Amino acid sequence: GLLLAALLSTGESVAVADPVFRFGDAQPLGIRGQGGFYASGPELSSDGLTLYYSNLVVRQAIRQSLSDPWEDFSPVPGVNSGQYTKHPTISADGLTMVVQSNRSRGGDDRDLWMTTRSSLDSPWGEPVRLPDPINSSGSPPSFERDPELTADGLTLYYATDANDSPRVHDIYMVTRPSTSEPWSEPVELPEYISAPMQHESMPSISADERILFFIRAEWWDLPHTIWVSTRLSKSDPWGQPVPAGGSVDRFGHEYHVDVSHDVSSLRFDYQPGGGCCGELDIWEAPILAFNFFSDGDIDASGALDARDIDRLTTEVAIPE
């Protein structure tokens, strides 16, 4: 604690070779069966009071406080269509959402669609298909999936099989200067993350954009495991990824990972015994410690405050 406090007082970042996370026990949230036969693709709001998820439609569970149980489990109005709509991601202000859907052409031609609203009390607007080349209009149809917005809504990570074998996905990103401007051309993440002839998908990024969780498999329907990559700042390159391990390693049957904005918990889909998707439920594990680096501002509030210092000095282990 004293060593870390001294390092924090200098304002310098601390780095070690490999990210190491320590997770508490993973437990099911009991979302499966609430408004559908399975639950998948969790996305926790920045205040932790709304959990977006999907089965064949996008739903939301609500709680009154962080200690209250989840309730409601209703479809999100204005977002779904008569077709397949899944795996929502939402900006920290709650005003922009991106989903994957086959609403335009059906079948396996799944694209990314974006919707916005003017305030948290306003209805969602009609979803708009993101333009090519984010989505691909080629034949055979590609499969764009697993959108992940950064907290500010200015970077979008997603997976696509447009440039690899069918159903072998790679992770790409696009950016924009502001929410009123168009997205850039897609850029694939480095090969040590988005590896050729391997399946990488389902990215989730922390609010400060320095921690990236994702799913890796040799093939899309083979065992999936959670991996993590880190970097010192959002302008630095991503580091070499490593398996997340610990209680979130459920024998290769993990899907759709979601890290909370304050890096205090991790959610993921898990189906005991493997397979997909009848018994998929959303599980959650607390993040008790990590030791890859920190400048102290874990919750990305823009300041090193008492909450950061309390958590860092009591929970985050820095190697001697």
C-alpha positions as a Python dict, from the first residue, in 0.01 Angstrom:
ca = {
    (1, 'G'): (0, 0, 0),
    (2, 'L'): (276, 248, 92),
    (3, 'L'): (475, 158, -220),
    (4, 'L'): (178, 214, -444),
    (5, 'A'): (80, 538, -270),
    (6, 'A'): (432, 670, -326),
    (7, 'L'): (419, 580, -693),
    (8, 'L'): (80, 747, -729),
    (9, 'S'): (211, 1066, -570),
    (10, 'T'): (463, 1098, -851),
    (11, 'G'): (191, 1093, -1114),
    (12, 'E'): (384, 830, -1309),
    (13, 'S'): (243, 514, -1465),
    (14, 'V'): (356, 176, -1346),
    (15, 'A'): (395, -113, -1590),
    (16, 'V'): (481, -481, -1572),
    (17, 'A'): (532, -730, -1850),
    (18, 'D'): (202, -918, -1848),
    (19, 'P'): (-143, -822, -1726),
    (20, 'V'): (-252, -1036, -1433),
    (21, 'F'): (-606, -1014, -1298),
    (22, 'R'): (-740, -1171, -981),
    (23, 'F'): (-1110, -1249, -993),
    (24, 'G'): (-1350, -1339, -716),
    (25, 'D'): (-1594, -1627, -751),
    (26, 'A'): (-1802, -1615, -1069),
    (27, 'Q'): (-2176, -1654, -1015),
    (28, 'P'): (-2477, -1664, -1249),
    (29, 'L'): (-2697, -1355, -1241),
    (30, 'G'): (-3010, -1562, -1300),
    (31, 'I'): (-3113, -1369, -1610),
    (32, 'R'): (-3181, -1683, -1819),
    (33, 'G'): (-3550, -1761, -1836),
    (34, 'Q'): (-3648, -1400, -1768),
    (35, 'G'): (-3825, -1303, -2090),
    (36, 'G'): (-3651, -1571, -2297),
    (37, 'F'): (-3498, -1915, -2284),
    (38, 'Y'): (-3138, -1789, -2267),
    (39, 'A'): (-2946, -1470, -2188),
    (40, 'S'): (-2644, -1347, -2383),
    (41, 'G'): (-2432, -1043, -2469),
    (42, 'P'): (-2430, -845, -2142),
    (43, 'E'): (-2365, -471, -2143),
    (44, 'L'): (-2374, -288, -1808),
    (45, 'S'): (-2461, 82, -1808),
    (46, 'S'): (-2203, 324, -1670),
    (47, 'D'): (-2401, 370, -1345),
    (48, 'G'): (-2441, -6, -1303),
    (49, 'L'): (-2820, 14, -1277),
    (50, 'T'): (-2921, -116, -1621),
    (51, 'L'): (-2806, -442, -1774),
    (52, 'Y'): (-2866, -470, -2147),
    (53, 'Y'): (-2863, -821, -2290),
    (54, 'S'): (-3028, -1030, -2560),
    (55, 'N'): (-3179, -1357, -2664),
    (56, 'L'): (-3329, -1295, -3008),
    (57, 'V'): (-3420, -938, -2910),
    (58, 'V'): (-3242, -672, -2706),
    (59, 'R'): (-3370, -655, -2348),
    (60, 'Q'): (-3291, -457, -2035),
    (61, 'A'): (-3289, -552, -1669),
    (62, 'I'): (-3310, -273, -1413),
    (63, 'R'): (-3223, -239, -1045),
    (64, 'Q'): (-3281, 51, -808),
    (65, 'S'): (-2938, 33, -645),
    (66, 'L'): (-2619, -169, -682),
    (67, 'S'): (-2732, -396, -398),
    (68, 'D'): (-3083, -458, -530),
    (69, 'P'): (-3185, -758, -745),
    (70, 'W'): (-3242, -728, -1119),
    (71, 'E'): (-3601, -686, -1235),
    (72, 'D'): (-3813, -589, -1538),
    (73, 'F'): (-3632, -788, -1818),
    (74, 'S'): (-3836, -616, -2090),
    (75, 'P'): (-3750, -562, -2459),
    (76, 'V'): (-3590, -223, -2527),
    (77, 'P'): (-3857, -18, -2709),
    (78, 'G'): (-3773, 103, -3060),
    (79, 'V'): (-3456, -104, -3102),
    (80, 'N'): (-3585, -445, -3208),
    (81, 'S'): (-3740, -555, -3535),
    (82, 'G'): (-3916, -866, -3658),
    (83, 'Q'): (-3574, -1007, -3741),
    (84, 'Y'): (-3279, -1111, -3524),
    (85, 'T'): (-3142, -824, -3308),
    (86, 'K'): (-2872, -891, -3046),
    (87, 'H'): (-2563, -788, -2851),
    (88, 'P'): (-2615, -421, -2762),
    (89, 'T'): (-2341, -178, -2669),
    (90, 'I'): (-2410, 165, -2523),
    (91, 'S'): (-2208, 482, -2467),
    (92, 'A'): (-2143, 604, -2112),
    (93, 'D'): (-2398, 885, -2145),
    (94, 'G'): (-2663, 632, -2248),
    (95, 'L'): (-2749, 817, -2569),
    (96, 'T'): (-2596, 594, -2838),
    (97, 'M'): (-2652, 222, -2888),
    (98, 'V'): (-2518, -16, -3153),
    (99, 'V'): (-2661, -364, -3211),
    (100, 'Q'): (-2611, -647, -3458),
    (101, 'S'): (-2912, -747, -3665),
    (102, 'N'): (-3015, -922, -3985),
    (103, 'R'): (-3314, -693, -4028),
    (104, 'S'): (-3217, -576, -4378),
    (105, 'R'): (-3168, -906, -4564),
    (106, 'G'): (-3223, -1184, -4313),
    (107, 'G'): (-3035, -1509, -4279),
    (108, 'D'): (-2666, -1492, -4191),
    (109, 'D'): (-2622, -1141, -4334),
    (110, 'R'): (-2583, -970, -3998),
    (111, 'D'): (-2489, -604, -3990),
    (112, 'L'): (-2427, -336, -3729),
    (113, 'W'): (-2702, -81, -3669),
    (114, 'M'): (-2689, 236, -3459),
    (115, 'T'): (-2965, 420, -3275),
    (116, 'T'): (-2956, 737, -3067),
    (117, 'R'): (-3181, 932, -2832),
    (118, 'S'): (-3171, 1291, -2711),
    (119, 'S'): (-3197, 1215, -2338),
    (120, 'L'): (-3226, 917, -2105),
    (121, 'D'): (-3601, 976, -2086),
    (122, 'S'): (-3645, 999, -2464),
    (123, 'P'): (-3735, 705, -2691),
    (124, 'W'): (-3469, 545, -2910),
    (125, 'G'): (-3471, 655, -3272),
    (126, 'E'): (-3508, 422, -3568),
    (127, 'P'): (-3185, 218, -3598),
    (128, 'V'): (-2968, 307, -3899),
    (129, 'R'): (-2740, 56, -4070),
    (130, 'L'): (-2376, 162, -4043),
    (131, 'P'): (-2223, 226, -4386),
    (132, 'D'): (-1989, 9, -4589),
    (133, 'P'): (-1709, -82, -4536),
    (134, 'I'): (-1797, -122, -4166),
    (135, 'N'): (-2070, -351, -4291),
    (136, 'S'): (-2006, -554, -4602),
    (137, 'S'): (-2256, -593, -4883),
    (138, 'G'): (-2063, -863, -5064),
    (139, 'S'): (-2166, -1212, -5162),
    (140, 'P'): (-2163, -1445, -4981),
    (141, 'P'): (-2279, -1219, -4699),
    (142, 'S'): (-2031, -1139, -4424),
    (143, 'F'): (-2112, -1152, -4057),
    (144, 'E'): (-2050, -826, -3864),
    (145, 'R'): (-2105, -877, -3495),
    (146, 'D'): (-2021, -792, -3134),
    (147, 'P'): (-2012, -410, -3140),
    (148, 'E'): (-1837, -235, -2851),
    (149, 'L'): (-1852, 143, -2809),
    (150, 'T'): (-1597, 329, -2602),
    (151, 'A'): (-1734, 539, -2317),
    (152, 'D'): (-1724, 859, -2524),
    (153, 'G'): (-1896, 695, -2822),
    (154, 'L'): (-1610, 794, -3055),
    (155, 'T'): (-1454, 452, -3117),
    (156, 'L'): (-1635, 136, -3217),
    (157, 'Y'): (-1476, -208, -3193),
    (158, 'Y'): (-1644, -501, -3366),
    (159, 'A'): (-1580, -843, -3521),
    (160, 'T'): (-1622, -944, -3885),
    (161, 'D'): (-1542, -1240, -4108),
    (162, 'A'): (-1533, -1022, -4420),
    (163, 'N'): (-1156, -1059, -4466),
    (164, 'D'): (-1102, -1414, -4338),
    (165, 'S'): (-1265, -1753, -4378),
    (166, 'P'): (-1641, -1762, -4317),
    (167, 'R'): (-1719, -1766, -3945),
    (168, 'V'): (-1355, -1693, -3858),
    (169, 'H'): (-1377, -1341, -3720),
    (170, 'D'): (-1119, -1069, -3665),
    (171, 'I'): (-1151, -756, -3449),
    (172, 'Y'): (-1159, -414, -3617),
    (173, 'M'): (-1209, -59, -3497),
    (174, 'V'): (-1342, 266, -3643),
    (175, 'T'): (-1325, 616, -3498),
    (176, 'R'): (-1491, 955, -3543),
    (177, 'P'): (-1395, 1305, -3422),
    (178, 'S'): (-1739, 1369, -3272),
    (179, 'T'): (-2077, 1199, -3250),
    (180, 'S'): (-2206, 1417, -3536),
    (181, 'E'): (-1931, 1316, -3781),
    (182, 'P'): (-1892, 999, -3993),
    (183, 'W'): (-1690, 694, -3897),
    (184, 'S'): (-1341, 637, -4033),
    (185, 'E'): (-1228, 346, -4249),
    (186, 'P'): (-1199, 23, -4047),
    (187, 'V'): (-859, -73, -3906),
    (188, 'E'): (-782, -428, -3797),
    (189, 'L'): (-622, -475, -3457),
    (190, 'P'): (-263, -607, -3458),
    (191, 'E'): (-206, -969, -3560),
    (192, 'Y'): (-107, -1070, -3207),
    (193, 'I'): (-466, -985, -3108),
    (194, 'S'): (-654, -1040, -3433),
    (195, 'A'): (-461, -1347, -3544),
    (196, 'P'): (-492, -1495, -3897),
    (197, 'M'): (-702, -1812, -3913),
    (198, 'Q'): (-810, -1779, -3552),
    (199, 'H'): (-1145, -1661, -3427),
    (200, 'E'): (-1133, -1339, -3221),
    (201, 'S'): (-1456, -1164, -3132),
    (202, 'M'): (-1670, -1011, -2857),
    (203, 'P'): (-1441, -721, -2750),
    (204, 'S'): (-1504, -522, -2433),
    (205, 'I'): (-1302, -215, -2337),
    (206, 'S'): (-1268, -26, -2010),
    (207, 'A'): (-1385, 335, -1979),
    (208, 'D'): (-1028, 467, -1993),
    (209, 'E'): (-958, 250, -2304),
    (210, 'R'): (-656, 82, -2147),
    (211, 'I'): (-798, -268, -2092),
    (212, 'L'): (-936, -485, -2372),
    (213, 'F'): (-1104, -818, -2303),
    (214, 'F'): (-1203, -1041, -2593),
    (215, 'I'): (-1287, -1399, -2684),
    (216, 'R'): (-1047, -1626, -2873),
    (217, 'A'): (-1101, -1969, -3029),
    (218, 'E'): (-932, -2179, -3296),
    (219, 'W'): (-1264, -2181, -3483),
    (220, 'W'): (-1595, -2011, -3416),
    (221, 'D'): (-1767, -2323, -3276),
    (222, 'L'): (-1466, -2461, -3084),
    (223, 'P'): (-1396, -2381, -2716),
    (224, 'H'): (-1391, -2008, -2644),
    (225, 'T'): (-1174, -1847, -2375),
    (226, 'I'): (-1144, -1494, -2240),
    (227, 'W'): (-820, -1307, -2319),
    (228, 'V'): (-704, -962, -2209),
    (229, 'S'): (-466, -700, -2351),
    (230, 'T'): (-359, -375, -2184),
    (231, 'R'): (-176, -53, -2266),
    (232, 'L'): (-41, 242, -2066),
    (233, 'S'): (-261, 501, -2238),
    (234, 'K'): (-527, 509, -2509),
    (235, 'S'): (-266, 643, -2754),
    (236, 'D'): (-27, 351, -2693),
    (237, 'P'): (-33, 22, -2885),
    (238, 'W'): (-202, -275, -2725),
    (239, 'G'): (22, -517, -2540),
    (240, 'Q'): (49, -890, -2598),
    (241, 'P'): (-273, -1056, -2482),
    (242, 'V'): (-285, -1332, -2223),
    (243, 'P'): (-566, -1560, -2104),
    (244, 'A'): (-770, -1395, -1829),
    (245, 'G'): (-776, -1720, -1630),
    (246, 'G'): (-908, -1759, -1278),
    (247, 'S'): (-1278, -1798, -1210),
    (248, 'V'): (-1373, -1664, -1554),
    (249, 'D'): (-1207, -1964, -1721),
    (250, 'R'): (-1504, -2198, -1748),
    (251, 'F'): (-1349, -2481, -1948),
    (252, 'G'): (-1370, -2308, -2285),
    (253, 'H'): (-1740, -2233, -2276),
    (254, 'E'): (-1726, -1855, -2225),
    (255, 'Y'): (-1883, -1606, -2463),
    (256, 'H'): (-1955, -1231, -2481),
    (257, 'V'): (-1746, -1059, -2218),
    (258, 'D'): (-1828, -721, -2056),
    (259, 'V'): (-1601, -526, -1820),
    (260, 'S'): (-1761, -261, -1600),
    (261, 'H'): (-1666, 104, -1650),
    (262, 'D'): (-1485, 116, -1316),
    (263, 'V'): (-1307, -220, -1377),
    (264, 'S'): (-1467, -368, -1065),
    (265, 'S'): (-1644, -663, -1231),
    (266, 'L'): (-1654, -880, -1542),
    (267, 'R'): (-1963, -1040, -1697),
    (268, 'F'): (-1969, -1317, -1956),
    (269, 'D'): (-2200, -1576, -2109),
    (270, 'Y'): (-2152, -1931, -1991),
    (271, 'Q'): (-2331, -2254, -2068),
    (272, 'P'): (-2239, -2544, -1840),
    (273, 'G'): (-2128, -2838, -2048),
    (274, 'G'): (-2069, -2625, -2356),
    (275, 'G'): (-2276, -2579, -2666),
    (276, 'C'): (-2508, -2297, -2756),
    (277, 'C'): (-2746, -2158, -2663),
    (278, 'G'): (-3038, -2308, -2468),
    (279, 'E'): (-2885, -2279, -2121),
    (280, 'L'): (-2665, -1974, -2174),
    (281, 'D'): (-2679, -1743, -1876),
    (282, 'I'): (-2489, -1430, -1779),
    (283, 'W'): (-2228, -1481, -1508),
    (284, 'E'): (-2041, -1215, -1314),
    (285, 'A'): (-1708, -1214, -1129),
    (286, 'P'): (-1568, -928, -920),
    (287, 'I'): (-1224, -802, -1022),
    (288, 'L'): (-1031, -800, -696),
    (289, 'A'): (-688, -696, -819),
    (290, 'F'): (-471, -639, -1122),
    (291, 'N'): (-104, -559, -1152),
    (292, 'F'): (-23, -448, -1505),
    (293, 'F'): (-7, -69, -1448),
    (294, 'S'): (-196, 227, -1314),
    (295, 'D'): (-178, 602, -1303),
    (296, 'G'): (-439, 575, -1032),
    (297, 'D'): (-750, 691, -1218),
    (298, 'I'): (-919, 350, -1240),
    (299, 'D'): (-1269, 485, -1293),
    (300, 'A'): (-1155, 728, -1568),
    (301, 'S'): (-1310, 1024, -1386),
    (302, 'G'): (-1026, 1250, -1497),
    (303, 'A'): (-886, 1286, -1146),
    (304, 'L'): (-707, 1076, -888),
    (305, 'D'): (-975, 1084, -619),
    (306, 'A'): (-1031, 917, -284),
    (307, 'R'): (-1223, 630, -445),
    (308, 'D'): (-929, 547, -672),
    (309, 'I'): (-674, 567, -391),
    (310, 'D'): (-882, 351, -157),
    (311, 'R'): (-922, 79, -416),
    (312, 'L'): (-564, 91, -540),
    (313, 'T'): (-398, 88, -200),
    (314, 'T'): (-615, -195, -67),
    (315, 'E'): (-668, -413, -374),
    (316, 'V'): (-418, -365, -654),
    (317, 'A'): (-98, -559, -610),
    (318, 'I'): (222, -413, -754),
    (319, 'P'): (510, -663, -769),
    (320, 'E'): (804, -580, -543),
}
